[in-house]
């Protein structure tokens, strides 16, 4: 199959808007990946701990 002369390559993969979409997607994933990893590894516990502490402070008042 001749990929470079196929309809998919000429009309989709070789377009400017597709390349910029790909670039911004990769850039966004690279910027957000530390936050995603932090949330998966320990963020849920940290967030629930903060919520519990704020509830205790309200009940102490």
TANOR-V535235 format. One record per backbone hydrogen bond with DSSP energy under -1.0 kcal/mol. CO is the residue of the C=O (numbers start at 1). NH is the residue of the N-H. Records with the same first field share a line. If there is no record, write none. Layout:
CO=NH + NH
This chain:
1=3
2=5
3=6
6=10
7=11
8=12 + 13
9=14
12=15
15=19
16=20
17=21
18=22
19=23
20=24
21=25
22=26
23=27
24=28
25=29
26=30
27=31
28=32
29=33
32=36
33=37
34=38
35=39
36=40
37=41
38=42 + 43
39=44
42=46
43=47
44=48
45=49
46=50
47=51
48=52
49=53
50=54
51=55
52=56
53=57
54=58
55=59
56=60
